[in-house]
Amino acid sequence: MKVCESVEQPQPSARPDFPINLTQLHINGEWRDSANGKTFAAIDPTTEAEIAQLAEGTVHDVELAVQAAEAAFVGTWGQMSGHERGEILWRVGDLFRQYGEELAFLQAKEMGRLFKDSMTVDIPHLANMFHYYAGWASKIEGAVKQTTKGLHTYTLREPLGVVAAITPFNFPLILSISKFAPALAAGNTIIHKPASATPLSALKTAQIMQEAGVPPGVFNVVMGPGGTVGNALSTHPGIEKVAITGSTTSGIRVIKDSADTLKHLTMELGGKSANIIFADADLDAATQTAYDGMFYNKGEICYAGSRMLVERAVYDEVVDRVRQRALDTKPGDPLDPASDMGPIANKSEYDKVLSYMQVGQQDKARLVAGGKAADIGTGKGYFVEPTVFADVNSDMTIAREETFGPILSIIPFDGFDQAIQIANGNQYGLASGVHTRDIKKAHKAAAALKAGTVWVNTYGHFDPSAPFGGYKMSGYGREQGWEALEFYLQTKTVWVDLS
């Protein structure tokens, strides 16, 4: 993942270490235990050791959070001017830079994200996201309509109310802030349910919001299982919208749960993105870019280019180049700057990734690199080898399903039309990549691909101003850009008789 015009953060001179002291729910500006006192363990995927015991929310805790968010929407945040909200959001962005090292450390501890990647990519992007939407907060406007003589007709753009944000483990901060920033800028209040594997960075975010001056009840965090907390949020009549990033299966469940209350929804769901390398591409650049587009963040990326489509004339050469890059990639401790790839985020995901490696071999794909767990010398941790399968066809499981780990399927093709057919012949449509020196071919492919994002001769660029979201089973709605604001606002039309 790259972020346009990010500002590189200074690296610490020593191995980072911060205390883990935020473990409670955050409701109405207060830190509290769950209603029944139950807790669950946060596990470090590098060492498999327990980090902390976290409060596990209940349906009653969700009810308290909804009451707090509704009161804050009516009493404070929803009544502020856009300028006032914008000033607070700008401070939030500044504080994300100030606490950058701690946030990067927490992500490394809770899900194995490389510390150096959090510092150079995540932290600048998070700050930029809040600063971008801080500017939009004062620019949400209606319009006067030319209707009938004697009638003054205009529109108002109003916030929805209470928003539930349900977020995954793979980019705990980025995928949360892409919801928080536009929702808050529009005047909504939030209840956040982070993934159970990654609560630490979510709780630090709540503390940052509080320090920036976000009023009590505007931002609440309730950890807990999807079947309890997630379901309570999706069905609660006091919640106007649910924004989720997760698997397509999780998204469908939320859609069904929310149907009875007709909630607004943003669905950023699964992907099985095609990354097409034509024979006329710059193979040095294309191979490096496509490799990074798959194995960045250990392949735990919804937009990962997990289907590499390679034109047959250069197929063998590309396979060999990708194989060598995989062999050169060093899994290791995410806090060690020498590591190229951290551990899989948790045990269940680790087991799933290993099972897909076995399925690929059972389906007779040609294993050219990886294929098993990796030992970094400690005998601990959920580490796997970057894995490359060649001679894959679209009927194979590893080409159809989202493996959500460092598993690349390389598929040969003959000609432009077959490349587009293979790329579009999948239920997902989140993102795609095209590598070619032919500008006409690039634009033709971008128009033909059924995906919400198309990267040409690059992959994984993001910016707060550029919308992101999927086609088909990858979901609907958009995050980032002014387009995201549309999904946190509703329009009211006012008619005034002037006669």
N, C-alpha and C positions, 0 to 999 in steps of 0.2 A: 504493500500500500504506500502510495506517495501522496503528499498533500501539496497542492500548489502554493508557492510562495510562503512556505513555512519558515519559521525562525528557529534555527538550531539552538537547542538548550545546552548550557555548559554541563559537562560530565563531572560527577563527583570524583575527588582525588582518591577516595578510599571506597571499599565495598559498602554500598548503602545499607542502612539498618534503621528501622523505625519501630517504635512500640505499637502493638496492636491493642488499642484501648477503647475502640468503639465497637460495642457488641450488642447494643439494644435497639429496639425499634425507635423510629423518630416520628412522633405524631404530635401535631399542634405545637411544634417548637420545643418539645420535651423528649428526653431519652427515657424509655421505660421498658420494663420486661413485658413479655407477652401476657395475655390475660390469664393463661393457665400455667405460666412459669416454665413452659417447655423450651428446650434448647436443642440445637443441632450443631454438629462439628464442622468447622472449616478445615479442609485438608490441603496441605502443601503438596502439589503434584510432583515436585522435585524430590522430596524426601519421604513422602507418604506419611508425614507426621501431622498430628493435630496442631493447628495454629491457635484456634480459640473456639469457645462455645458461643453460639449466636442465638439470640431470641428468635423463636419460631412463632410467627404470627398465627392468629386464629381468625375466624369469621367475626368475632367480637372486636378484635383489633382493627379489622377492615372497616367495621361500622364506625368506630371512633375516628378513624382517619377520614372517612367520607364526611362525617359531621364537621370535623375541623376544616376540611377543604371547602365545604359548602359555606361555612361561616366566613372564611377568609375571602372567598370569591365575592360574597355579598358585602362584606364589611370593609375590606382593605384593598386587596390586589385588583379585583375587578372594577373598583372605583377610582383607582389611581389614573393619572394622565399617562399617556404613552411616554412622555419625557421622563416622568418619575420612574416608571418601570425600566426604561432604557438606562438610566443612570445606575440603577441597582444591578442590572444584567452586565453592564460594563465592568463594574467592580467584581462580579463573579468571574468574568474572564481574566481579569488581572490576578485574582487569587488562584486560579488554576495554574498560572505560570509560577506564582510564588510557592505553591505547594507541589510543584511538578515532580520533584524527586520522590516525595512521599507517595504520591499517586502512582508513579511508575513502579516503585517498590511494591506497593500493594497488589498491583496487577501481576507482577512477577510471582509473588507469593501465592496468590489465590488461583491463578490459572496458567502460569508458566510463560507469560508473554515476556519477550526479551526486554530487559530494562532499557537497553540502548535504543530499541525501536520506540518504546513508549516516550522516551525523552525527545527524540528527534522528530517523531511523527505525531503521536497522540496529543501530547501536551500543547504544542503550538496550534494544532487543529482545534482543540477544545476551546482555547482562549479565543481563537479567531471566530469560532462558531458563536460564542456569546457576544463578542463585539459586533459581529455582522447583524445578529437579530436585535441587539440593543439599538442599532440604527433604525431598524424597521419598526420598532415599537411605537414611534411617534409618526409613522407614515401610513397607518391603516386608515383608509378613507372610504367614504361612500361617494355617491355621485347624484347630481340633479338630473332628472329625466324629463325630456320634452314630451309631455303627454297631451292633455286637453286644456284648452283655454279656460282660465278660471280655477285650475287645479295646480297646486304646487306638489310635485312628486319627487321624492328623493329616497336614497337607500342608505342604510346604516350597516356597518360591518361590525358584528358583535362577537365576543368570545363565547365558546360553547358552555363553559362551566368547569366541572371537575373532570379531569382527564386521568385515566389509568395508563401507566407506561409499564409494559411487561417486556423485559429485556433479557438477552441471552448471555452466555458466559464467554464468548470468543473475543469480543471487543467490549469489555464491560463499560468503559467510559464513553467511547465514541458513539456506540449504538444507543446509549442512554441520552447523551447530550443532544443528539440529532432530534430527539423528541422534546426534551426539556426546553431548549432554547426557543424554538418557534412557539411552543405552547404558552410559555410564560410571556413572551413578547406580545402575544395576542390577547393576554389578560386572563388566561385560564389558570386554575390551580391543579396540582399534580399529586397523585399517589403512585409511588414507584415500587414495583415488585421486581427486584433483581433476581437473576438466576441464583439458586441456592448454592451453587459452587463459587459464586463471585459476589458476596455481600460486602466485602471490606471496602472496596473503592466506592460503592454506593453510599455507605455510611459516611465516608470522608466527604463525599459530595454534599451530603446533607449539612455537615458541619460548615463547609465552605459557604453554602447558601445562607446559613444563619449568620455567619461572620460578615457577609456582604450586605446584610440588612433586609433579606427576604423575610417578610412578616410571618409570624407563627401560623401554621395551617396551610400556607401556600405550597409548601413542598414537604411531603411525608414519605417515609420509607417503611414498608411492611415486608419483611422477609417471610418465606415459607413456601411450601410445595404448591405447584400449580393446581393440583386437585382441590386444595383448600383455599388458599389466598387468591390464586388466579381465577378460580371459578367464582368466588365471592365478588371479585372486582368485575368480572364479565357479566354477572347477572344483576348487580346492584342497580336499582332504579335511580339512585342519586348520581350515578356516573354517566356522563353524556358521551364520552368517547373512550375507546381503547386503542392505543397504538402499540403494536407488538412487532418485535423482530424475533423470529424463531423458525422452527421447521414448518413445512407446509401442514403437517399433521396437527401441530399445535395451533396454527392459525385457523384451520377449519374448526377445531374444537371451540375456539373463542368466538368465531362467527356464529356457530350454533348456539352457544351459551348466551350470546348477546342479542339474539334475534327477537326475543320476547319484549325487550325494551328498546328495540330499534336504535341501537347506539351508532354513532359515527365511528368509522374504523379506518385505520391505516395498517396495511398488512405488508410487511417486508419479510418475505419468507424464503424458502429454499432455492437453491440454484444448482445447475450442472452446466456451467458455462463453457462454450466452445471458444477456443483460441486458435484461429486459422493462420497457418503459415503457408503462403504461396511460394512457388519455386523462385519467383523473382524478388523475394524479400532479402534484406540485409541479414544473412543468417547469423552473424555474430550478435547483432542487436536483438534480432527476433528470438533467438534461442535463450539469451539471457533474460529478456523481458518475460517471455512465456514461462520460463522456469520460475522466476520470482513470482509471477502471477499465480502459480500453483502452490509453491512451497513457503511463501511468506506466512508468518504466524502459524507455522507447522501445518498449513493447509486447512486450518480451522477458520475458514472464510466462506461466507455465503456466496460471494462472487468469484471464488477460485476458478481459474481456468483449468478445470480438472479433465476436460476433453481437449487434447491438443490434436487438431486436425492438420496433417502435413501432406502437401502435394507429393505424389509418388516420386517425382524426379529428384527430390532432395530428401526423401524419407529416411534412407539409411544414414545419411550424414547427420540429420537432425537427431535421430534416435541416439547415435553415438555421442553427440555433444551433450545431450540431456543426461545420458547415463553417466558421463564423466562428472558433470556438475553435481549429480546426486551423490556420487562416491566421494566428492570433495567436501560435501556439507557435513559439518560437525555438530551433532546434538550435544547439549550440555546444559549446565546450570544457567538459567536465564539471567542471573545477576552477574555472571562472568562475561566480560566484554568479548572474550574469545569465542563464545558459543555462537553458532549459526542458527540453531533451532532449539527451542525449549521443549518441555514435556507436553504431552497431551493433557488437556485441562483437568480431567478427573478419571477415576477408575472405569466408570461405565463407558465413557467415550473411548478410552484406551482399549477396552475389550472389543468395542464395536469396530474400531479401526483395524485391529489385528484380525478380526473375523472377515472383514472385507479383503484383506490381503490374502487370506486363505481362499476365499471365494474366487478371486481373480485367477489364482493358480488352478483351481478346480475347473474353471471355465476355459482353461487352456490358453489364456492370454500368455504372451511370452514375457516372463519376468527378467528384466535386464538390470535392475538395481533394487536393493532393499528387500522388503518382503517379510520382515520380522521385527521383534523388539530389539532395542538398542541398549547396550550396557555402557554407561559412562564411567564405570569403575567404582561405583558406590554400591552396586547391587540393589539400589532403590530408584524409585521414580518411574513415571509412566512415559518412558522414552521409546520411540520407534524410529526405524530407519526411513529416510525419504525413499519412497518406493515408486518405481517406474515400470509400467506394463506396456509393451509394444504389441502390434498386430491385434489390436482390440477391434471388435465390431460393435455396432450399436445395439445388438441384441444381448450383449453381455451385461450382467448385473452391475459391474463396476462402471459401465458406460451409461447406465440408465439411472442409477440411484445416487443420491448425494452421500458420498462416503465420509465427508467432513473430517478429513485428516490428510496427511501427506502421501496421497496415492494419485498418481497421474496415469491416465489412459491415453495412449498415442494411437490415433486412427489414421490410416492412409486414405487419400482421395485422389480422384482423377478429374481435374477441371473445376471451373468456377461453380457450375450448376450443382455438381455433386457435393461440393463443400457446403453450399447453402442448404441443400436438402438434408445433409447429415446434421448440420448445426441446428436447424429448426425442428428436426425430428425427435424432439424430447419434450416432456411435459413442462419443463422449466423455461424461463425466459428472463433471468435477472440481468445478465451481462454477457458480453462477448468481446473478442479481440480479433483484429485483422492485421496481418503483416504483409506488406507489398510495397514495391517502389512505384507502382502504377496508380496515380492519383484517381483516375477514372474508375479503376477496379475497386479502389478503397471506398469511394462514395457509393458505388453501385452495391457493394456488399453491405455497407452501413444501412442503406435503405431497405435491403432485402432481409436482414437479420431480425428476427422477432425477439428482441431483447430491449430492456429499458435503458441500457447503457452500451455503447459500442466504443471501444478504444482502438485507435488506428496507430500502429507502430509504437504503441506504448501499452501500459496496462496498470490499473489500480490507482489512477489519479483521482483525487477528490478535492473539492473546494466548497466552503459554505454556500457559495452562490450557485452551485451546479446541482440540480435536482437528481435524486437517485431513487429508483424503485423498479418493480418488475412487471413483466408481461406474464400471461398464462398462469400457471400454478406457482409462480414466484410472487404473486400478490398484487396489490393495487394501492393507490395513493403514492405520494412522493414525500421524501425527506430531503432537507436542505433546499437552498434557493428560496426565492419569494413564493415559489409554488407550494412549499410546505405550509406556509401560513394559511393557504386556502382550506387546508384540512383541519384547522383549529379555529375557524371562524364560520359564522353563518350570516346570511343576508336578510335584513328586514327592509321591506318597502313601506314608506309612509306617504299617504295621500292627504293633502290639506285643501279643503274647499275655501277659496279666497273670495267667493262671491258675497 
